[in-house]
Amino acid sequence: MVPAIFAEQALLPTGWARNVAIDLAPDGSIAGVRAGASPEGLQRANGPVIPGMINLHSHAFQRAMAGLAEVALNPDDSFWSWRELMYRLVGRLEPDQVGAIAAYLYIDMLKGGYTSVAEFHYLHHDTDGKPYSDPAEMSRCLLTAAEATGIRMTLLPVMYAQGGFGGKPPSAAQRRFTHDPEAYLALLERLEPACNGRLALGASFHSLRAVTPDEITAVLQGMKPGLPIHIHIAEQQKEVDDCQAWSGRRPIELLYDRWNVDERWCLIHATHADGGEIERMAKSGAVVGICPTTEANLGDGIFPAVAYTDAGGRFGIGSDSHVSVTVFEELRWLEYGQRLKHERRNRLHGGGQNNIGGYLYGAALAGGTQALGQRVGRIEAGCRADLVVLDGRHPLLANIKADDILSRWIFAGAIRMVRDVMVAGDWVIQDSRHPDEIEAGRAFAASVRILLED
């Protein structure tokens, strides 16, 4: 670990600053930040320095099938038909394959500008649906992959018990996912000692269709206080219709009517939220996790982000099924989706920030930090030293104002604009490369080859 780095330009909580010294503490946090400093004796950053982005929603194993479901064989193809293809992959995965897929994915995330990930993990059991001798074996594979690659993780083991609203029995394809509340709470307890430093623990419910209200209440009452809580909600119109048919209420409406949803909660997708639900989400302080490239790939719909942010709502971004693993593409398509929806430009801004790239990046940082439950996302004393260095040699970053740097990257850039990445004070990406990327790529390719064999 270097004691300090010098950035000619750095994005601080107060905005862009010049000639910034970032002092690092032995525990991987930021000890201090000094604007107007001298570079003498400090390691120079190779371009503008920004806080690393948080990926607040990941299903790591789904990276293995990214791009392989783009065949038009069903005129009614949708999320639900895609899910059947995903279940076929799930039925074959072994722990070592999950670990190899995750390691390669996490390196790609780091190279794309993410320094933290919330892993929404629901693949728990053996292929026959029985727990492994260590019920946390699959979870530990993900923790090992995160630790080996250097990414910061909040692991979110998923509570999954039912096959549909009203306690419908799970299908054979879902048998690897399921716990009762007692077994789920035991899993959280078993994983807690392994989650420290760069690794943290949270709780999650797959969805209201996969967990009954009584099961949600039992977990909330039995889990350790203060953990972040994530849930899929209102991703698909069919999910909304099925929830209304069963309960007489829409999913977000039901969630807020039954439980105290507050700042600890992260509501993933919330694509089909109506006006009343938008107001309730915004007022509660919960974070909405928006995954634009996955939501587009699955045909989910477009989240009403303009109305939500106008109401003061908080959001973050996730790469979900990993058809894309870059910060700029999620943020770009978050804004572009609103432009297509409203037939206007420059839709998402506020809080005194009219630069679209600056607003998107800052808002996603704040929401992602909240959803992770870790002190990240800001270049200030006491926060973790998780930093991204954009390539100062890149022609697109030459001769522009500091306030335009993020918009240049998000709307005109590419992955190669991320040059160096630091997590917890350690350089994990240097000159756009990870030291283990070749070996990780080979292990990923070998795992996928086995999975795709007839």
Phi, psi and omega in degrees: 000134177278150182286333182196154174234155180243130178238128175295329176222133178217143180269104180263168178304334180271356181123189181291138177228156181253151175051066186254128172261127179248108181274134185251140178265157181301335181275007178087010176261175176269122181277330181186161180225129183232112175277154181070028184272168175266145180280354186302126177079003182251153175283124182279134170285150186268023179164188179300140182251130179229158174296141177295142182280154178257128174262103191269007178205114182220134164246093192304316187297337183289347175300332182295336182251005181301128179084359184255008179242025185258055180233124186274090178245346185232117181296342178253026183304136184202186173308320188289325175285324174300322181300325178294322175295319178298320180298326178297319176296314180305321184295345185249350188287136174248160184305318182294327177291318177300318179296318180292318178297316181296317182299315179295319178299314184295326174296317177298321177300313179300316180293336179272358176108001175272139173245349180222151178219140169259111185267108183272094198251112181241002178268094191256321197251174178294171184297339177270003179088000180269146178299147171294164178303325166257107184301344180261015187301312180297319178299319181294328176299321179289319177298319179297318180296319179295316181294320182292323183274337177101000180283149175277140184226140159251111180279130181240082174301138188261130170277118184220125185224336190234164180261000180175173181303143177081017177080030176298134183300143178294151178281170177300325181291340182263002188292340179281354187261337205271146171222157161269168184303321181297315180293324179294315178297324177295324177297315177302316181296322181293325183277340187305316181296335182278349186255097177205164183067241180285348185250133179227170185235142172221185179234155178206151172246133184303310183184168177291338178280341185256354180218130180285159176305319180295323179292320176299313180299318180298318180292316180299323180285332185263344185278163179294132180297149173092350179291143171296149183233125180240151178205139167290138179209133171052041180287321186239147178298324178299322178298318178296314181296318180294322179293319178295319179296325182277316190247347186081004181226155175285158185302312181294320176301314180296317180302313182287330178289329188265328188227161179275091181274119184225204186295342179287342190270143171235118183260109186278127179081286184050032188303317186255066177260134176269181186301317179295322179291323176301314180297318181293318178297314182296316182291333183286339184084001176293161177257136170265128178264108184259134184234073193302319184290322177290317180298324175290316182299323183270356181070034183291319189128184184242123178296139181284068189291326181296310179298321182293313180289327175299330178276001180090016183288150180258144180216161170220179183237152176218157179261354165053259183273355170068038167288341170221146182227044180229142179299313188297326184287322177297314181291321179300312184281341169298313179289317182296324177301320179290325177295319178293322182292318187260352182056042177217161178262164171052066188271322189256111179197171179152179180060032182081002181250106180263348175284120190296315179298317179296319178295311182301314183294314181295318181292319179293325175299311183296315180293318179295320178301315179297317183291331181281331184073024176236156183272085183225182169087004179217142174267087179204159182302135178097338176277160178291144181278074178248103192230148174241132177252115175282153188285105180294346179274349186291132183303328181292340180263002180277141169063032176239158178292152180302321182295343180264357184300312184291321177294324178299315180293311187291319187258349181224000189262194181206174184301328184293352177282347172274114184264306184229148180224132178243135173231126179054038177083359180249136175285115179257338172234127174226131184053042175068019182230147173254138184299338183252012190292327180291312179297319179295322178295321178295318180294321177298312182299321179294319180295316181294322179302315179296319182294327186267358178294141179287000000 
